[in-house]
Structures are given as structure tokens and as C-alpha cells.
């Protein structure tokens, strides 16, 4: 019975680690995308072009800049 429980714990830990790494990668991609959007806007690019380049909806791009207080 202890072996079964230990195996269950090991599998649960591994699954938790996989989920954590996936979440970390997703967060990193989001941060990178936001940095790119800020840089493009600082270069004078329109919201429409930023949306197209970053593969985001126009409403998401506008919402991002509204929350960032960047015009």
C-alpha cells in the first residue's frame, strides 16, 4: 500500500511541475508580447497594425494600452 501511495505522490508532483512550467511559459510569452506591443507603440505604430503583428484582437490591444496608461 505504501508503494502505491508513494507512486501516486510522485506522479502528482510531476504533473504539478509540468503544469507549473506550462503556466510559466505562457506567462513569459504574454510578457514578451506586451513588451513588443509597447515598443511598437513607442515607434508610432497604430493599434490596428500592432493587433495584426502580435496576432491580438484590436479590442485587446486597446484594452492593454488603456490599462497601461500609454496613448
Secondary structure, 3 states (H helix, E strand, C coil): CHHHHHHHHHHHHHHHHHHHHHHHHHHHHHHHHHHHHHHHHHCCCCHHHHHHHHCCCHHHHHHHHHHHCCC
